[in-house]
Amino acid sequence: VSRKHTVVGLILIFLANVNQTEEALAEMQGLFAKLHL
């Protein structure tokens, strides 16, 4: 496995984690909005 391939893989994993975090935050905000209403 080349080093470049490893770096690309790490970037993809990082982006996937950021995506999941944003989705989780959006879901939490939706739940809080429902609770406050």
C-alpha positions in Angstrom: 0.0 0.0 0.0 1.5 3.3 -1.1 1.7 6.2 1.3 -0.5 8.4 -1.0 -3.2 5.7 -1.0 -3.1 5.7 2.9 -3.4 9.5 3.0 -6.4 9.5 0.7 -8.0 6.7 2.8 -7.5 8.7 6.0 -9.0 11.8 4.3 -12.1 9.8 3.2 -12.5 8.4 6.7 -12.2 11.9 8.2 -14.8 13.3 5.8 -17.2 10.4 6.5 -16.8 11.1 10.3 -17.5 14.8 9.8 -20.6 14.0 7.7 -21.9 11.6 10.5 -21.2 14.3 13.1 -23.1 16.9 11.2 -26.1 14.5 10.7 -26.0 13.7 14.4 -26.0 17.4 15.4 -28.9 18.1 13.0 -30.9 15.2 14.6 -30.1 16.5 18.1 -31.2 20.1 17.1 -34.4 18.6 15.7 -35.1 16.8 19.0 -34.4 19.9 21.0 -36.7 21.9 18.8 -39.5 19.4 19.4 -38.9 19.4 23.2 -39.0 23.2 23.4 -42.1 23.3 21.3 
